[in-house]
């Protein structure tokens, strides 16, 4: 072989060997660098942060941008943190969120900029999109990590947060219960639309004879958080008090069976036809019975305007129970005006059971007409377990508060005539069968 060719081959071979040695050496150096970085960032920096309370790296500050909320949800490469519980704020990593645009010398804790107040953790994260307890107080954070103040909706609940962002459990909206009798009917679904749109609940005291034709409507009541009530099977004109024990039980149980078939559950509460019921009926039905504190007389006036006026200019004391009927179109049209107006004015529309719970009342087999503080203070509300109220609260309303008697005093249910044994006039707007 020619010596010149041999020397060229040997030179190329030596070059290859040198390149391999350099690559191997570079790999070693890279591995050492990675190990050092891992030790510094994974061990030394967290210890330094815990001791000094400062980030070793230059931290960045959150800048709120409502149009970029979706960007905080992460990508395939950098998914956002997931919530552990419903309503719990997410710990968002500061270093990976795209809407972070500026940096400053910042320690862990509370910080404030032109967009609001937010909280940084020691591990370079902040809270967003829910509630968190910090230093013994609960705060609500929006999707960009800033605290919220004033009224904040959490599902059905409305919670109040002070000016410093801390939750105030003592403050609540004025709570009232809308109740509708004698349905369901052809107008009830319009009413449910309005309740759902306004994040409001109501209680429906239904006649069992009507349920079969409107089973999907009853199911929808349950789906949107309304309460299922029992108003007897066919609204007997002699009232429940005019029936035998077996007949009373049949009126209640037949209706419960129809409700259970429609929506999978029995009624939780009851209202007697004309409001006429006493201890015997309570025990036979094995349910709490409900009267009302504000009678709209919608069944009598058949006037949308009159019904709206009766509610909006009526006694809406915290704990009131309002009587209406969803089988009448003028009544439902009135409700479509009343519900958004009440919500706009700051009222919270609840079911009767939700109202009882909010007032620390454990419902008994008794009669309830309201949950006013004055009634609670006078001992008129069966099952009240809350603290003793100030005596002055009893002067806020008249003595026509909750009725836990045997049901012998007032059975008007929308009629100007009180119930009498002669059975002269029991009309409350319900259809006759």
C-alpha positions as CSV (number, residue, x, y, z in Angstrom):
1,X,0.0,0.0,0.0
2,X,1.2,3.5,-0.8
3,X,2.8,5.1,2.3
4,X,1.0,8.4,1.6
5,X,-2.4,6.7,1.6
6,X,-1.5,4.8,4.8
7,X,-0.5,8.0,6.6
8,X,-3.8,9.7,5.6
9,X,-5.8,6.8,7.0
10,X,-3.9,6.8,10.3
11,X,-4.4,10.6,10.5
12,X,-8.2,10.3,10.1
13,X,-8.3,7.4,12.6
14,X,-6.5,9.6,15.2
15,X,-9.0,12.4,14.6
16,X,-11.9,10.0,15.2
17,X,-10.4,8.9,18.5
18,X,-9.8,12.5,19.6
19,X,-13.5,13.4,18.8
20,X,-14.7,10.4,20.8
21,X,-12.6,11.4,23.8
22,X,-13.9,15.0,23.6
23,X,-17.5,13.8,23.4
24,X,-17.1,11.5,26.3
25,X,-15.4,14.3,28.3
26,X,-18.2,16.7,27.4
27,X,-20.8,14.1,28.6
28,X,-19.0,13.8,31.9
29,X,-18.9,17.6,32.3
30,X,-22.6,17.9,31.4
31,X,-23.5,15.2,34.0
32,X,-21.6,17.0,36.7
33,X,-23.3,20.3,35.8
34,X,-26.8,18.8,36.0
35,X,-26.0,17.1,39.4
36,X,-24.8,20.5,40.8
37,X,-27.9,22.3,39.5
38,X,-30.1,19.6,41.0
39,X,-28.4,19.9,44.4
40,X,-28.5,23.7,44.4
41,X,-32.2,24.1,43.2
42,X,-33.6,21.0,44.8
43,X,-32.0,21.1,48.2
44,X,-30.0,24.3,48.9
45,X,-32.5,26.9,47.6
46,X,-35.6,25.5,49.5
47,X,-33.5,25.4,52.7
48,X,-32.4,29.0,52.1
49,X,-36.0,30.1,51.4
50,X,-37.2,28.5,54.6
51,X,-34.5,30.3,56.6
52,X,-34.5,33.7,55.1
53,X,-38.1,33.9,53.8
54,X,-36.9,35.1,50.4
55,X,-36.6,33.5,47.0
56,X,-33.0,32.9,45.9
57,X,-34.0,33.4,42.3
58,X,-35.5,36.8,41.3
59,X,-39.3,36.2,41.7
60,X,-42.0,37.5,39.4
61,X,-45.3,39.2,40.1
62,X,-48.7,38.3,38.9
63,X,-50.5,40.6,36.5
64,X,-54.2,40.0,36.1
65,X,-55.6,39.8,32.6
66,X,-59.2,38.6,32.3
67,X,-58.6,37.7,28.6
68,X,-55.8,35.4,29.5
69,X,-57.6,33.4,32.2
70,X,-57.6,30.3,29.9
71,X,-53.8,30.4,29.7
72,X,-53.6,29.6,33.4
73,X,-55.2,26.2,32.7
74,X,-51.9,24.8,31.3
75,X,-50.8,23.0,28.2
76,X,-49.9,19.4,27.4
77,X,-46.3,20.1,28.4
78,X,-47.2,22.2,31.5
79,X,-50.6,21.2,32.9
80,X,-52.1,23.4,35.6
81,X,-52.4,22.2,39.1
82,X,-55.7,20.4,39.8
83,X,-58.2,21.2,42.6
84,X,-58.3,18.7,45.4
85,X,-61.7,19.7,46.7
86,X,-64.7,21.5,45.3
87,X,-64.2,25.2,45.8
88,X,-60.6,24.9,46.9
89,X,-58.1,27.3,45.3
90,X,-55.4,25.9,43.0
91,X,-51.7,26.4,43.7
92,X,-50.5,27.9,40.5
93,X,-46.7,27.9,39.7
94,X,-45.4,31.4,39.2
95,X,-42.5,30.4,36.9
96,X,-44.7,28.7,34.3
97,X,-47.8,31.0,34.0
98,X,-47.8,32.9,30.7
99,X,-49.5,36.0,32.0
100,X,-46.5,36.9,34.4
101,X,-44.7,39.8,32.9
102,X,-42.7,41.6,35.5
103,X,-40.4,40.9,38.4
104,X,-39.5,42.4,41.7
105,X,-37.7,41.6,45.0
106,X,-40.5,39.7,46.7
107,X,-40.9,37.5,49.8
108,X,-43.5,34.9,50.5
109,X,-46.8,36.3,51.8
110,X,-49.3,39.0,50.8
111,X,-48.5,41.3,47.9
112,X,-50.4,44.1,46.2
113,X,-50.2,45.7,42.8
114,X,-52.4,47.9,40.7
115,X,-54.7,45.0,40.0
116,X,-55.3,43.9,43.6
117,X,-54.0,41.8,46.4
118,X,-52.6,38.3,46.1
119,X,-50.6,35.7,48.1
120,X,-47.2,34.1,47.2
121,X,-46.1,30.8,48.8
122,X,-42.5,29.8,49.7
123,X,-42.5,27.4,46.8
124,X,-43.1,30.0,44.1
125,X,-46.8,29.3,43.8
126,X,-49.9,31.4,44.3
127,X,-53.6,30.6,44.9
128,X,-56.3,31.0,42.3
129,X,-59.8,30.1,41.4
130,X,-61.3,29.2,44.8
131,X,-61.0,29.6,48.6
132,X,-58.1,28.9,50.9
133,X,-57.4,29.3,54.6
134,X,-54.3,31.4,55.4
135,X,-53.2,32.2,58.9
136,X,-56.6,31.1,60.3
137,X,-58.7,33.1,57.9
138,X,-60.5,32.1,54.7
139,X,-60.0,34.0,51.5
140,X,-61.5,33.8,48.0
141,X,-59.2,34.1,45.0
142,X,-60.3,34.8,41.4
143,X,-58.9,32.9,38.5
144,X,-56.0,35.3,38.2
145,X,-55.0,34.9,41.9
146,X,-56.4,38.1,43.3
147,X,-58.6,38.2,46.5
148,X,-62.3,38.9,46.1
149,X,-64.2,41.2,48.5
150,X,-67.9,41.7,49.0
151,X,-70.4,39.1,48.0
152,X,-69.0,36.0,46.2
153,X,-71.2,33.1,44.9
154,X,-70.0,29.6,45.8
155,X,-72.5,27.4,44.0
156,X,-75.9,28.2,45.6
157,X,-74.3,29.9,48.6
158,X,-73.5,33.7,48.7
159,X,-70.6,34.4,51.0
160,X,-69.4,37.8,52.2
161,X,-65.7,38.7,52.3
162,X,-64.5,41.8,54.2
163,X,-62.4,44.6,52.7
164,X,-59.3,42.8,53.7
165,X,-60.5,39.7,51.8
166,X,-61.3,37.6,54.9
167,X,-64.6,35.6,55.0
168,X,-67.3,37.0,57.3
169,X,-69.6,34.1,58.4
170,X,-71.8,36.5,60.4
171,X,-73.0,38.4,57.4
172,X,-75.7,37.1,55.1
173,X,-78.3,38.3,52.7
174,X,-82.0,38.6,53.8
175,X,-83.3,35.1,53.5
176,X,-86.8,34.2,52.4
177,X,-88.7,31.2,51.1
178,X,-91.0,31.3,48.1
179,X,-93.6,28.5,48.1
180,X,-95.9,27.4,45.4
181,X,-99.1,25.3,46.0
182,X,-101.4,23.0,43.9
183,X,-99.1,22.2,41.0
184,X,-97.3,21.1,39.0
185,X,-99.0,22.5,36.0
186,X,-98.5,23.9,32.5
187,X,-96.8,27.1,33.7
188,X,-94.4,25.5,36.2
189,X,-91.5,25.0,33.8
190,X,-91.4,28.7,33.1
191,X,-91.1,29.3,36.8
192,X,-88.3,26.8,37.0
193,X,-86.4,28.5,34.2
194,X,-86.6,31.8,36.1
195,X,-85.4,30.2,39.4
196,X,-82.5,28.5,37.7
197,X,-81.4,31.7,35.8
198,X,-81.4,33.6,39.1
199,X,-79.6,30.9,41.2
200,X,-82.8,30.7,43.4
201,X,-84.6,27.8,45.1
202,X,-88.3,27.4,46.0
203,X,-90.5,24.8,47.6
204,X,-93.4,23.2,45.6
205,X,-96.3,21.8,47.6
206,X,-97.8,19.5,45.0
207,X,-101.1,17.7,44.7
208,X,-100.4,14.0,43.9
209,X,-103.2,13.9,41.4
210,X,-101.2,16.4,39.2
211,X,-97.8,14.8,39.4
212,X,-98.3,12.0,36.9
213,X,-98.8,14.4,34.0
214,X,-95.8,16.4,34.8
215,X,-93.2,13.9,36.0
216,X,-90.3,15.5,34.0
217,X,-91.2,18.9,35.6
218,X,-91.0,17.3,39.1
219,X,-87.6,15.8,38.2
220,X,-86.3,19.1,37.1
221,X,-87.3,20.7,40.4
222,X,-85.0,18.3,42.2
223,X,-82.2,18.8,39.6
224,X,-82.1,22.5,40.1
225,X,-82.2,22.3,43.9
226,X,-85.9,23.0,44.7
227,X,-87.7,21.2,47.5
228,X,-90.5,18.6,47.0
229,X,-93.5,19.2,49.2
230,X,-96.7,17.2,49.8
231,X,-100.1,19.1,49.5
232,X,-102.3,16.0,49.7
233,X,-103.5,13.8,46.8
234,X,-106.6,15.8,45.7
235,X,-107.0,18.8,48.1
236,X,-110.1,17.4,49.9
237,X,-112.7,20.1,50.6
238,X,-113.4,18.7,54.1
239,X,-109.7,19.3,54.9
240,X,-107.4,16.7,56.4
241,X,-109.0,17.3,59.7
242,X,-112.3,16.1,58.3
243,X,-110.8,12.7,57.2
244,X,-110.2,9.6,59.2
245,X,-106.7,8.5,60.2
246,X,-106.5,6.0,57.3
247,X,-107.8,8.6,54.8
248,X,-105.2,11.2,55.9
249,X,-102.4,8.6,55.6
250,X,-103.7,7.7,52.1
251,X,-103.7,11.3,51.0
252,X,-100.1,11.7,52.0
253,X,-98.7,8.3,51.0
254,X,-100.4,8.3,47.5
255,X,-98.8,11.7,46.8
256,X,-95.4,10.5,48.0
257,X,-95.6,7.4,45.8
258,X,-96.4,9.6,42.8
259,X,-93.5,11.9,43.6
260,X,-91.1,9.0,44.2
261,X,-92.1,7.6,40.8
262,X,-91.5,11.0,39.1
263,X,-88.2,12.0,40.7
264,X,-86.9,9.1,42.9
265,X,-87.7,10.7,46.3
266,X,-90.7,11.4,48.6
267,X,-91.7,14.8,49.9
268,X,-89.6,16.2,52.7
269,X,-92.2,18.7,54.0
270,X,-96.0,19.1,53.8
271,X,-98.7,21.8,53.6
272,X,-102.3,20.9,54.5
273,X,-105.1,22.0,52.1
274,X,-106.3,25.4,53.4
275,X,-103.5,25.1,56.0
276,X,-105.9,23.1,58.2
277,X,-103.9,20.6,60.2
278,X,-103.1,19.9,63.8
279,X,-100.9,17.5,65.9
280,X,-102.9,14.5,64.7
281,X,-102.2,15.3,61.0
282,X,-98.5,16.1,61.8
283,X,-98.0,12.7,63.4
284,X,-99.9,10.8,60.8
285,X,-98.0,12.4,58.0
286,X,-94.7,12.2,59.8
287,X,-93.6,15.5,58.3
288,X,-93.0,19.1,59.2
289,X,-96.0,21.2,58.0
290,X,-95.7,24.7,56.7
291,X,-98.0,27.7,56.8
292,X,-96.9,31.2,55.6
293,X,-96.2,34.7,56.8
294,X,-97.1,36.5,53.6
295,X,-100.2,35.6,51.6
296,X,-100.2,37.1,48.1
297,X,-103.9,36.3,47.6
298,X,-102.9,35.5,44.0
299,X,-105.6,32.8,43.7
300,X,-108.2,35.5,44.4
301,X,-107.0,38.6,42.5
302,X,-105.7,36.6,39.5
303,X,-103.7,39.8,38.8
304,X,-100.0,39.8,38.0
305,X,-99.6,43.4,39.1
306,X,-101.4,42.9,42.4
307,X,-99.3,39.8,43.2
308,X,-96.1,41.6,42.4
309,X,-97.1,44.5,44.6
310,X,-98.2,42.1,47.5
311,X,-94.6,40.7,47.6
312,X,-92.4,43.7,46.8
313,X,-94.3,45.9,49.2
314,X,-95.1,43.2,51.7
315,X,-93.2,42.1,54.9
316,X,-90.0,40.6,53.7
317,X,-88.4,40.2,57.1
318,X,-85.5,37.8,57.2
319,X,-87.1,34.3,57.6
320,X,-90.4,35.1,55.8
321,X,-92.4,32.4,54.0
322,X,-94.4,33.5,50.9
323,X,-97.5,31.7,49.6
324,X,-98.2,31.6,45.9
325,X,-99.7,29.1,43.4
326,X,-98.0,27.9,40.2
327,X,-101.2,26.5,38.6
328,X,-102.4,30.1,37.7
329,X,-100.7,31.9,34.8
330,X,-101.0,35.4,36.4
331,X,-99.2,34.0,39.5
332,X,-96.4,32.6,37.5
333,X,-96.1,35.8,35.4
334,X,-95.8,37.7,38.7
335,X,-93.1,35.3,39.9
336,X,-91.1,35.9,36.7
337,X,-91.0,39.6,37.8
338,X,-90.6,39.0,41.5
339,X,-87.7,36.6,41.5
340,X,-85.1,38.7,39.6
341,X,-86.3,41.8,41.5
342,X,-85.7,40.2,44.9
343,X,-82.3,38.9,43.8
344,X,-81.3,42.3,42.5
345,X,-82.3,43.8,45.9
346,X,-80.1,41.4,47.7
347,X,-82.5,38.8,48.9
348,X,-81.6,35.1,49.1
349,X,-84.4,32.8,47.9
350,X,-84.3,29.4,49.6
351,X,-86.4,26.4,50.2
352,X,-88.2,26.1,53.6
353,X,-85.8,23.4,54.7
354,X,-82.7,25.5,53.7
355,X,-84.2,28.5,55.5
356,X,-84.8,26.4,58.6
357,X,-81.2,25.1,58.6
358,X,-79.9,28.7,58.1
359,X,-81.8,29.7,61.2
360,X,-80.5,26.8,63.3
361,X,-83.9,25.1,63.4
362,X,-84.2,21.3,63.4
363,X,-87.6,20.7,61.8
364,X,-90.1,18.7,63.9
365,X,-93.5,17.3,63.2
366,X,-95.0,20.7,63.9
367,X,-96.3,23.8,62.0
368,X,-94.1,26.6,60.8
369,X,-95.3,30.0,59.5
370,X,-92.0,31.9,59.5
371,X,-88.4,31.9,60.9
372,X,-88.3,35.5,62.0
373,X,-85.8,36.3,64.7
374,X,-88.7,37.7,66.7
375,X,-90.4,34.3,66.6
376,X,-87.2,32.5,67.5
377,X,-86.7,34.9,70.5
378,X,-90.3,34.2,71.7
379,X,-89.8,30.4,71.5
380,X,-92.5,30.1,68.8
381,X,-90.4,28.0,66.5
382,X,-90.2,24.3,67.3
383,X,-86.7,22.8,67.1
384,X,-84.8,26.1,67.3
385,X,-81.2,25.2,68.5
386,X,-79.5,28.6,68.0
387,X,-78.3,31.1,70.5
388,X,-80.7,33.2,72.6
389,X,-81.5,36.3,70.6
390,X,-81.7,39.9,71.8
391,X,-85.1,40.7,73.3
392,X,-85.4,43.8,71.2
393,X,-85.7,41.6,68.1
394,X,-89.1,40.5,69.3
395,X,-90.3,44.0,68.7
396,X,-89.4,44.1,65.1
397,X,-92.4,42.0,64.0
398,X,-95.9,41.5,65.2
399,X,-97.1,38.5,67.2
400,X,-98.3,36.8,64.1
401,X,-95.1,34.7,63.9
402,X,-94.6,31.0,63.6
403,X,-97.5,28.9,64.7
404,X,-96.5,25.7,66.5
405,X,-100.0,25.2,67.9
406,X,-102.3,22.3,67.1
407,X,-103.5,24.1,63.9
408,X,-106.9,25.2,65.2
409,X,-106.4,29.0,64.7
410,X,-105.9,30.0,61.1
411,X,-106.5,28.0,58.0
412,X,-107.0,30.7,55.4
413,X,-104.7,29.3,52.7
414,X,-105.7,32.3,50.5
415,X,-109.3,32.6,51.5
416,X,-110.7,35.6,53.4
417,X,-113.0,33.3,55.3
418,X,-111.4,31.3,58.1
419,X,-112.0,27.6,58.1
420,X,-115.2,26.5,59.9
421,X,-116.8,23.2,60.6
422,X,-119.7,24.2,58.3
423,X,-117.4,24.1,55.3
424,X,-118.7,27.3,53.8
425,X,-115.7,28.4,51.8
426,X,-112.5,26.6,51.3
427,X,-111.4,28.1,48.0
428,X,-107.7,28.8,47.7
429,X,-107.6,28.8,43.9
430,X,-107.0,25.1,43.5
431,X,-109.0,23.2,41.0
432,X,-111.9,21.1,42.2
433,X,-111.9,17.3,41.7
